[in-house]
Amino acid sequence: MAEVEVARDGAVQTITLNRPDVLNAFNRALHKALREALKEARDPEVRAVVLTGAGRGFSAGQDLKEFGETADIGDALRDSYHPNVLAIRALEKPVIAAVNGVCAGAGLSLACVCDFRIAADNASFVPGFIGIGLVPDAGGTYFLHRLLGASRAFEWMSSNRKLSATEAHAWGLVSEVVKPDALRSRAAELAASYAALPTRGIGMTKRLFDHADNATLEEQLELEAQLQAAATQTEDFREGVAAFLEKRAPEFKGR
Ligand code: T3D
């Protein structure tokens, strides 16, 4: 059984973490398969990506059976999680996490690395790390305090409290909650609507928001100016303006 299933529907790529017996906990093979899937997602024909899990979990984080075999955890993180975290942020297209079930530890971090999240109403969000005496990793501290604010992120991560999908929605961690049997189709519908937008503009918007996290106002204004100049060079910009002037719907090509 492949650790990751990759499906393409038009311009949408769906990546399914596929170790359902262990709630898609990450072992070395799953990291590697995700790395390959994210490489495929760089194809310019792919204009939106959905990340989800098989079975009743999104991901329960690090496979704790394999964990015991790891000599240096710092190196394991550098070699396994970090490249995938960075690959998701480097994708110049939206990556949507469709959280289908329990999401814990580094699985929660990974969902937070994505551009936004939708969830099934039976999904849950479990910090996990502190439950076994660890600190959040795989980008968890970076993204959670940005998404939730430092105080709430700290309180949650250090309490290890399980959060329901409804609470996650109220906190702004997920943007939408749907019935479990509607999650896949809603994720596909959302991804298809993003895939029909000006992909290069979306990619540059993603870069700008990432840059804003650590930039001064002057640096941010400068990058906005540079990327706006680049956006005006795209076919989609020309199409958008032409469609507006001709009073018709635009047909964006992602170029
Ligand atoms: O190495 C490094 O790079 C360091 C990185 C560390 C990053 C981390 O992610 S640390 C945090 C690791 N994750 C956890 O501590 C979560 C452990 N799992 C749980 O606490 C619970 O399973 C859940 C709260 C996620 C779900 O609970 P529940 O009751 O819905 O399911 P369950 O019965 O506990 O789990 C179902 C099966 O999945 C079960 O197997 P079994 O008994 O049916 O054969 C369970 O052992 C397995 N499973 C769940 N999580 C993991 C796992 N197997 C291996 N590793 C897991 N993380």
Residues whose N, C-alpha, C, O or C-beta is under 5 A from the ligand:
A	BS01	T3D	D21 V22 L23 A25 A60 G61 Q62 D63 L64 K65 F67 I73 A76 L77 V102 A104 G105 A106 G107 V126 G128 F129
